[in-house]
Amino acid sequence: MKQCIYTIQSNEPLTESVYQMRLLGDTSAFTKPGQFLNIALDGFFLRRPISVCDYDETGLTILYKVVGKGTAQMARMRPGETLDVLTGLGNGYDTAKCGKHALLLGGGVGVPPLYGLCKALVFEGKHVSVVLGFNTKDEVFYEAEFRALGVDVTVTNVDGSYGVKGFVTDALPAQYDYFYTCGPEPMLKAVYNATTTSGQFSFEERMGCGFGACMGCSCKTLTGTKRICKDGPVLEKEEILWES
Amino acid sequence: MGKLSVNLCGIELDNPIIPASGTFGFGYEFAELYDINCLGTFSFKGTTLHPRFGNPTPRIAECSAGMINAVGLQNPGVDDVIGEELPKLKQVFHKPVMANVSGFSIEEYAETCAKLDNQEQVGWLEVNVSCPNVHGGGMSFGVDSHAAASVVRAVKAVTTKPVIVKLSPNVTDIVAIAKACEDAGADGISLINTLLGMRIDLRTRKPVIANKMGGFSGPAIFPVALRMVYQVAHAVNIPVIGMGGVQCAEDVIEMMLAGATAVEVGTANLIDPFACKKIIDDLPRVMEQYKISSLADIIKGVR
């Protein structure tokens, strides 16, 4: 973990409520796709944990959905403004566990961390299939960005307005060796039940600190109590214990 | 003695800054960021006789100048704290540490404290009779003078280490409870623990916290904490540790003027992991600004 000051390079809407923000600054604390940062916002007490979509030596990209006053304030921020961020948080996805053919399943604002993961898997020479799930056509984002990586992309819409009608679990390919997923918890449960191989899940929870100090986001797993922020957010399929 | 040093129940602290229990774990997350030996000491994660998972999530709610938590004393239990956490801590922290203890019966408090009494690393026992997030324990001992005094007597009987009692602000007369603890043999008082609070999610119309209510902390509670530290410090003859919403070196000096011998910093660590280090580094500047040559001299210095 590192505390850094990032400068906003761009901050643009991708859909009515999802924004893409490009930040410039020190990314040396990031080691894996699927990690997150925790952003301090003027006038708000707690930081906002947001997953990293992609990062390089000069900065990173986040995609965030405006759901409350904090993210609404972020959406109003302009290029040149700065943010106090804690970087390199969480364990991230482990690409070493994957065989030759990876399946990526993203739902809504669970899609962003899969983009950096997809790039890493492609770089490692893996064959990647991606299924991106959204409620409706107007909410779809990053389809073109994934296609530009040269991977198989399927988009699903719950209302059938675009792509395959249904959920990501309605568009699973016949063959894959391992999967990675991120999305709302009902989707994660459906993925857990519909998949036939091992895989990794990225979870979300209300956090206090985001770096393992407060125990605000603990969950029970088959391998003991874990902090979503520090021991997660990525858990392996074999250790997940659904509470309800 | 350095100009920042204070004496807490017979043990010299290089400075009065103590990260509060529950905001600093067992120190490792912070030791990755800075040398935590710069601290006066720190109070480790509230420990109980048996391991506890704590409450269901969500355990955290944001407020306009603070936060609510309902963690519920998640900890690995005293045996694992002694067997696993303390040896790891020894690698990164070389000062006496403050052991924070909670319990669900007087016997549990005593048994946990007896086990920690054998640990050389432990300098003080901070006995928490004020956790608002567990039922049938914690705060129920801290809202009644007799119950609080009984815990103190039971703990004092099993340890030679200084016993500091951590009090709840959720009471009608905190001075009476502090005096009862002093009469029962407490070596110090720390206050305040969190104020019982609540938030409701407008979309779901449910409490944000799964446990419905939780402990409210952060800068919003500083004036309440300062008032109670002032009241207690002027009523007892044992050292008082002040805490509650402390964010900066100025807050530390204000707490000490009110009567605090040392100052715990809690929620600030969660927002800025460097908060305690920054306060320690900033104290000499603020002392110079207010013409303070020694922090020990200003304790209870309010006019």
Boltz contact constraints between the chains, C-beta under 6 A:
constraints:
  - contact:
      token1: [A, 45]
      token2: [B, 62]
      max_distance: 6.0
  - contact:
      token1: [A, 45]
      token2: [B, 66]
      max_distance: 6.0
  - contact:
      token1: [A, 45]
      token2: [B, 67]
      max_distance: 6.0
  - contact:
      token1: [A, 46]
      token2: [B, 62]
      max_distance: 6.0
  - contact:
      token1: [A, 46]
      token2: [B, 67]
      max_distance: 6.0
  - contact:
      token1: [A, 205]
      token2: [B, 57]
      max_distance: 6.0
  - contact:
      token1: [A, 206]
      token2: [B, 58]
      max_distance: 6.0
  - contact:
      token1: [A, 206]
      token2: [B, 60]
      max_distance: 6.0
  - contact:
      token1: [A, 208]
      token2: [B, 60]
      max_distance: 6.0
  - contact:
      token1: [A, 208]
      token2: [B, 270]
      max_distance: 6.0
  - contact:
      token1: [A, 209]
      token2: [B, 270]
      max_distance: 6.0
  - contact:
      token1: [A, 211]
      token2: [B, 29]
      max_distance: 6.0
  - contact:
      token1: [A, 212]
      token2: [B, 29]
      max_distance: 6.0
  - contact:
      token1: [A, 213]
      token2: [B, 25]
      max_distance: 6.0
  - contact:
      token1: [A, 213]
      token2: [B, 29]
      max_distance: 6.0
  - contact:
      token1: [A, 214]
      token2: [B, 270]
      max_distance: 6.0
  - contact:
      token1: [A, 215]
      token2: [B, 71]
      max_distance: 6.0
  - contact:
      token1: [A, 215]
      token2: [B, 74]
      max_distance: 6.0
  - contact:
      token1: [A, 216]
      token2: [B, 59]
      max_distance: 6.0
  - contact:
      token1: [A, 216]
      token2: [B, 60]
      max_distance: 6.0
  - contact:
      token1: [A, 218]
      token2: [B, 74]
      max_distance: 6.0
  - contact:
      token1: [A, 225]
      token2: [B, 53]
      max_distance: 6.0
